[in-house]
Amino acid sequence: MPLWQTAKDILGVEPRQQKVGQIGSLLDADTGQNRITMIGTQGSGKSVLLSHLLIAGDRLVEKTPADKIFRLLVNEGSSNLEHDKCAMRAGNFPPKTAKLKATSIEPGLTFEWANVSTVLGQRIETGKKVVKMPIADLAGEDLCQLIEKVNAVRTLQDAEQLNAQRVTNIVTQSSAFLFIVKASRLQGLDDVPIEEEPTDVNGMSIYSDANFKRMLDGIVRYKRQNRNSPPIRSIGFVITAWDTLEPVAKQIQAITGEPFDPTDAKISQESLGRLVTACLRSTSAAIKSLEIPNVKYFPSWVETKKDVTTGKEHIVRNQMFEPGRRWDENVNSIKYSEAWDWRIIDWIKETATVTG
């Protein structure tokens, strides 16, 4: 038996493979309970955030030291994630997500971390953590209808009759959820007109709080009725288009005299936590009553400017020779909340570490 095989059997590790076939098998691998599902209604900013994560992920790969591994693998399914990422780098927003057909292959991301060491002359990976994140990147109306169907489901066989892939990924196998909330849809902030949620189909409310509460209730009821479904270990909130509420944050801080800045890493969790509690009261109360641990909040934004000729919004790109930055890092890069996207990826990694 080869020495590396002996080492693998003793240490319980796998040598790093270079075969092309490994990529496909990794995407299809069963990762147990380390599954996060991104949920957001139509127009909430899911596609933009996904592009953020892919751009930030590429940069993390570049910065990962030689004794570590970080991989972000993409299963585009019926989506166009790689195109959307490149479009954003070119300064263009991705198109709005169309409704997915029942036969569509579900898009998703696979995150993988590991340490690298050499044993008996062989490069091996240890401490591997894998998280799969299927994306409920479908119109919010479809998702609400799905949750309504899930409420009546009692067995996995019933779920399979509805739509096995979506129900299994969104409800049965997920142990964490990432809620995408558009800042301009937060209700009750003075001098900020609320942007209503789309209500193309019955069951959708114009209020984000109502929609997220309904989805959460449906998920919890289904999990309680299906004991094999892992408990919810964590929930993350990403407040997209945060820049639209920046004046509100400054006003709160100026009038109350209390620190309030969702973009300040030292006080961001408290600031955004208070904001979400104030504007999504029913959803927040449900999460608290369920005693869901490790609730995290993240702001997300991208700098834009309006074309004076067309009136169209464009993403601000970094200039190639912008002071204070390396020219090669500026090529095909944009001004956006990169540091916060790295924190979202860190939170995703935490879900592969937390047990219970």
ChimeraX attribute file (.defattr): number of C-alpha atoms within 10 A of each C-alpha:
attribute: neighborCount
match mode: 1-to-1
recipient: residues
	/A:1	5
	/A:2	6
	/A:3	12
	/A:4	17
	/A:5	14
	/A:6	12
	/A:7	17
	/A:8	15
	/A:9	11
	/A:10	9
	/A:11	10
	/A:12	11
	/A:13	15
	/A:14	16
	/A:15	18
	/A:16	13
	/A:17	12
	/A:18	8
	/A:19	7
	/A:20	8
	/A:21	9
	/A:22	12
	/A:23	13
	/A:24	11
	/A:25	10
	/A:26	14
	/A:27	17
	/A:28	12
	/A:29	12
	/A:30	13
	/A:31	16
	/A:32	14
	/A:33	21
	/A:34	25
	/A:35	25
	/A:36	30
	/A:37	24
	/A:38	21
	/A:39	24
	/A:40	26
	/A:41	26
	/A:42	22
	/A:43	17
	/A:44	26
	/A:45	24
	/A:46	26
	/A:47	24
	/A:48	24
	/A:49	22
	/A:50	21
	/A:51	23
	/A:52	26
	/A:53	21
	/A:54	22
	/A:55	20
	/A:56	20
	/A:57	21
	/A:58	14
	/A:59	14
	/A:60	17
	/A:61	14
	/A:62	10
	/A:63	10
	/A:64	12
	/A:65	12
	/A:66	9
	/A:67	11
	/A:68	14
	/A:69	17
	/A:70	20
	/A:71	16
	/A:72	19
	/A:73	18
	/A:74	16
	/A:75	20
	/A:76	16
	/A:77	12
	/A:78	13
	/A:79	20
	/A:80	15
	/A:81	22
	/A:82	15
	/A:83	13
	/A:84	21
	/A:85	22
	/A:86	18
	/A:87	17
	/A:88	23
	/A:89	22
	/A:90	17
	/A:91	20
	/A:92	18
	/A:93	19
	/A:94	18
	/A:95	11
	/A:96	14
	/A:97	16
	/A:98	11
	/A:99	14
	/A:100	16
	/A:101	11
	/A:102	11
	/A:103	9
	/A:104	12
	/A:105	15
	/A:106	21
	/A:107	18
	/A:108	23
	/A:109	22
	/A:110	20
	/A:111	20
	/A:112	18
	/A:113	19
	/A:114	17
	/A:115	16
	/A:116	19
	/A:117	15
	/A:118	11
	/A:119	14
	/A:120	10
	/A:121	9
	/A:122	14
	/A:123	14
	/A:124	20
	/A:125	23
	/A:126	18
	/A:127	11
	/A:128	15
	/A:129	18
	/A:130	25
	/A:131	24
	/A:132	27
	/A:133	25
	/A:134	22
	/A:135	23
	/A:136	22
	/A:137	25
	/A:138	20
	/A:139	20
	/A:140	24
	/A:141	20
	/A:142	20
	/A:143	22
	/A:144	22
	/A:145	15
	/A:146	18
	/A:147	22
	/A:148	17
	/A:149	14
	/A:150	21
	/A:151	16
	/A:152	13
	/A:153	20
	/A:154	15
	/A:155	11
	/A:156	15
	/A:157	10
	/A:158	13
	/A:159	20
	/A:160	14
	/A:161	10
	/A:162	16
	/A:163	13
	/A:164	14
	/A:165	17
	/A:166	20
	/A:167	21
	/A:168	15
	/A:169	19
	/A:170	25
	/A:171	26
	/A:172	24
	/A:173	22
	/A:174	26
	/A:175	23
	/A:176	27
	/A:177	23
	/A:178	22
	/A:179	20
	/A:180	23
	/A:181	28
	/A:182	23
	/A:183	24
	/A:184	20
	/A:185	22
	/A:186	23
	/A:187	20
	/A:188	12
	/A:189	15
	/A:190	9
	/A:191	7
	/A:192	15
	/A:193	12
	/A:194	16
	/A:195	15
	/A:196	14
	/A:197	19
	/A:198	18
	/A:199	14
	/A:200	11
	/A:201	12
	/A:202	9
	/A:203	14
	/A:204	21
	/A:205	19
	/A:206	14
	/A:207	18
	/A:208	25
	/A:209	20
	/A:210	16
	/A:211	22
	/A:212	23
	/A:213	19
	/A:214	19
	/A:215	20
	/A:216	16
	/A:217	18
	/A:218	20
	/A:219	21
	/A:220	16
	/A:221	17
	/A:222	21
	/A:223	21
	/A:224	13
	/A:225	13
	/A:226	16
	/A:227	10
	/A:228	11
	/A:229	17
	/A:230	20
	/A:231	18
	/A:232	21
	/A:233	21
	/A:234	21
	/A:235	21
	/A:236	20
	/A:237	21
	/A:238	26
	/A:239	27
	/A:240	23
	/A:241	21
	/A:242	20
	/A:243	19
	/A:244	13
	/A:245	15
	/A:246	14
	/A:247	11
	/A:248	17
	/A:249	18
	/A:250	13
	/A:251	13
	/A:252	14
	/A:253	14
	/A:254	12
	/A:255	8
	/A:256	9
	/A:257	9
	/A:258	9
	/A:259	16
	/A:260	22
	/A:261	20
	/A:262	23
	/A:263	21
	/A:264	12
	/A:265	13
	/A:266	10
	/A:267	14
	/A:268	19
	/A:269	19
	/A:270	17
	/A:271	18
	/A:272	23
	/A:273	18
	/A:274	14
	/A:275	17
	/A:276	21
	/A:277	13
	/A:278	15
	/A:279	17
	/A:280	21
	/A:281	16
	/A:282	16
	/A:283	22
	/A:284	19
	/A:285	13
	/A:286	14
	/A:287	18
	/A:288	12
	/A:289	9
	/A:290	11
	/A:291	12
	/A:292	15
	/A:293	12
	/A:294	15
	/A:295	19
	/A:296	19
	/A:297	25
	/A:298	23
	/A:299	23
	/A:300	28
	/A:301	23
	/A:302	22
	/A:303	16
	/A:304	18
	/A:305	11
	/A:306	12
	/A:307	10
	/A:308	8
	/A:309	6
	/A:310	7
	/A:311	9
	/A:312	11
	/A:313	15
	/A:314	17
	/A:315	20
	/A:316	20
	/A:317	21
	/A:318	19
	/A:319	15
	/A:320	15
	/A:321	13
	/A:322	10
	/A:323	8
	/A:324	6
	/A:325	12
	/A:326	11
	/A:327	13
	/A:328	10
	/A:329	12
	/A:330	16
	/A:331	15
	/A:332	16
	/A:333	19
	/A:334	22
	/A:335	17
	/A:336	19
	/A:337	19
	/A:338	19
	/A:339	12
	/A:340	21
	/A:341	24
	/A:342	17
	/A:343	15
	/A:344	22
	/A:345	16
	/A:346	11
	/A:347	19
	/A:348	24
	/A:349	18
	/A:350	16
	/A:351	22
	/A:352	23
	/A:353	12
	/A:354	11
	/A:355	9
	/A:356	8
